[in-house]
């Protein structure tokens, strides 16, 4: 290593040591090879060395980790917010995590490896809730809420009608979520919603807009998407949900989703009408046995 490169490494180490966040350095296999604790004094990062990033984060997030790494390689740094409980992340529990905390995970490619930043945003979440700042975001999943979704869709629909474009919206419901909560506890249902949102955020297009609009229901707005394309997107989501597994005491559970799709239908259509039709089509899908998608009648 040259003198200049040694100096650069020393300067970088000094800079990282001033950060409040914990920083984990991963090799090309996504294994932890180095770290900086930051102000998270509870953390004993020696416990994490040699472990894959998929072992550090909760199992509910693992399904979307590869997608996040791929997007970070092509689109730059990616981030997501996650409520991490000690029991859902045993390795972090061993490293000192003793209470549920909200973290913003930031992942960026660095050479042949990766940098993962863990920023504790629990206090920000608490302050935001007290100040009413959660009016745009769902506290559990971090997704936008219905109040934020509707102006976005209304503006997009107006533009689509003006320029003769097309757009669609999906209403997504977890099949039998109440029964899952009753059998396995509310934490299982929470993890399902969190994992579903994280996977959709990691796989959706940049222009798509995801929101949680009810306890067990999400909406995904799809600009420049016709009926056939919307149903294809819905089927991809159904397939993704079918691959997910949620850890519970004594094993893991799977789940399915039902989806209703609605596509812009002329100049008299509105965002509210589209969402109503999507929810009506969702009801048809759920009443037909679930794990399927239904769209507008042609």
N, C-alpha and C positions, 0 to 999 in steps of 0.2 A: 504494500500500500504506500502510495506517495505521501510526502509531507503534506501537500495540499488536501488530499483526500482524508488523511488522518485528522487534519484540522477541521474539515467540514463535518466529519463524524462527531468530533468532540463538541463542536458548536451545536450540532443537532441534538445531541444528548443533553446539553445544557438547556436548550430551548424546551425540550420535552419535559425536563424536570421541573419547569416553572408552571406547567399546566395543572389545572385543578382536576381534570379528568384522568381516569385510569386509561392507559394506552397499552394494548397488547400487540406485539409484533408476531406475525404468522409467516411460516415458510410457504413454499409452493403447495404443500399438502394441507395447508390451513392449520398447522400445528403451532402452538404457542412456543416461541423460542426466546422471547425477551419481553420486558414489561417496564412500565412506569406507574407507580401506585397513584400519584396525584394526591388529592385530599381525602380519598376514600381510605381512611386509616384502618377501617375494619378489615381491609383486604390483605390476605397473605398470598401474594401471587405465586410464590414458590410452588404452591399446591397445583397451579394451573400449567406449569412448565411441562412440555412434552405432550400435552393433551390437545386433541383437535378442537377447533372452535365449536363444532357441533356438540361437544361434551360440556362446553362452558355455558352455552345458552340453554334456555328451557327446551324440552323436547318438542313443545308445541310450535317452536319457531324453526326447528331443524328443517322441516319440509321446504321452507322457502329460502333457506340459507344459500343453497347453490344458485338459485335465481338471482339473489342479491349480489353474490360474488361475480356472476356473469355480467350483470348490469354495471357493476362497479368497474369491470375491466373495459367495457365499451363506452359507458356514458359518464364515467367519473364517480365521485363519492356518492354512496347511497346511505340513507338513514331511515330508521324506524324507531318508534317508541314502544316500549314493552314493560308491562308490570311484571317484575320478577319476584316470585316468592321463593323462600329457601327450599321448600319441599319440591318445587318444580325445577330447581337447578342444583342438584346435590353437590356438584363440584364447587360452585360458588358458596354453598352452605359450608362445605369443608374449609373454604378459603376465608370464612368469617361472616358471610351474609346471615344476619339473624332476624331480619324483618323484611316484609314486602316493600320493595322500593321501585319507583318508576325510573327507567333508564332510557336515554336516547342512545341507540347504537349507531355509530357512524363507521362505515367500512369503505376503505379506499385501497386501490392497488398500489403496491410499492415494490418496484423491481419485479422479481419473480414471486414475491409474496404479497402480504396484505397487512394493513394496519387496521385494528379495531379499537375504536374509542368508546368507552363507557362513561356517559355523562349522567350523573344522578340529577334528575329533574323532579324529584318528589316534592320539594318545597315549592317549586314553580307551579306544580299541579294543585297543591293545596291553596296557594295564594290565588291562582286563577279561578278555582271553584268558589272561593269566598267573595271574589270581586265580580263574579258573573262572567268572567272571561271564557267560561266553557260553553258559551252560547253557540260557538261554531263547531266544537268538537265533542264527540262522545267520549266520556271519561274512561270507559272500560277498554275500548278498542283503539282509540285515537283517530277513528274515522270521522269525517265531517258528519253533521247531523241533518235532519230534514229541513230545518230552518235555513241552513246554508245551501243545501242542494237546490231548492226551488228557484231562487234568483238566477243561479247558474244555468239551469235548464230553460228558464223563461227567456233569458237573453240569447241562448243558443238556438232555441226554436224560432225566435224572431229573426235572427240572422239567416237561418236555414230557409224560412219562408221568403225572405227578401231576395235571396240569391238562388233560389230553387235548388237548395241542398237537401240532404236527407239526414235524419238522426233517429236514434232509438234509445229506449231505456229498458233496463232489466230490473225486475223485482225478485229478490232472492230470499228464500225462506229455508231455515234449517228444519228438516223433517223431524217431527216428534221431539222438539227440544224440551218441552215441558216434561215429557216422560223420562228423558235422559236426566234432567235435573232431579226428578223425584227418585230415580233409581240410584244415581251415582253422586248426587250433590250438586249444588250450584257452581262449585268450582269447575266441574267438568263442562258445564254449559258455557261458562265464561271462557274457558280455554278453547272451546270449539269456535266461538265467535272471534276470539283474538287470532287464532291460527288462520281462520278463513279470511279475515281482513288482511292479515299480513301477506298471505299468499296472493290475494287479488292485487294488493298494492305492488307486489313484486313482479307480477305478470301482466298487468294491464298496460295499455298504451299511455303515453304521457298525457294526451288530451282527454282521456277518459276520466270520469269524476265519480268517486266512490263515497257513499254515505251510509250510515246506519240510521234507518228511519223508524224502527220499532224494536221491541225487545229482541225478537228473533229474526228480524228482517233487514236486509240491506238493499240498496239501490245502486245500480251502476249505469251512469249515463254514457252513451256511446255516440259521439259525433261522427258524421259522415259514414253512417252504418245503416244499411237497408234491412228489411225483414229477414232475408235469408242469412245475411252476415250476423245479425243479432242472434238468431237461433244457433248458428255455429259457435258463436262466442259463449252462449248459454251452455251448450253441450260440453265445451272445453271446461267450463267451471264445474259442471256436474262431474266430469271425469277427475278433475283435480280434487274435489271434495271426497270422491270415492277412494282416493289414494291416501288420504290423511288418517292418522291415528292419534288418539288422545290418551296419554297415560293416566290410568286410574289405579287405585289400590288393588293389587292382585292381577294386573294386566293392562290392557288397553282396549279402547272402543273405537269403532268407526261410525261414520254418520253419512247422511246423504242430504241433498238440497233439492228443492223444487224451484222452478224459475218461470216467471211470466214475462214475456217480451211485448213491447208496444213500439210501433214505428210511426213517425210523423205522417199525418194523413191530411194534407191540403192546408189551405190558408185559414180555415176555420178551427183548426186544431190548436190546442194549448198544452202547456207543460202539465197543468193539473189533470187535463183529460188523458194525456198520455200515461201519467202515473196511475190514474184510476184504471185504465185499460190493462196496464201491466199487472196491477194487483188482482184484477178480475181474472186474467189469464193465469196468474199464479194460483188462484183458488182452484181453477180447473185442473191444473197440473197436480196440486196436492190431493184433490178429491179423486183423481184418477190413479192414486197409488203412490204418488211422490217419486222422487228421483228421476224427474223428467222436466221438459220445458214445453211451454205452449206459447204461441204467438197470435197476433191479430188474424182474424179470418180474412182470407184473400177475397 
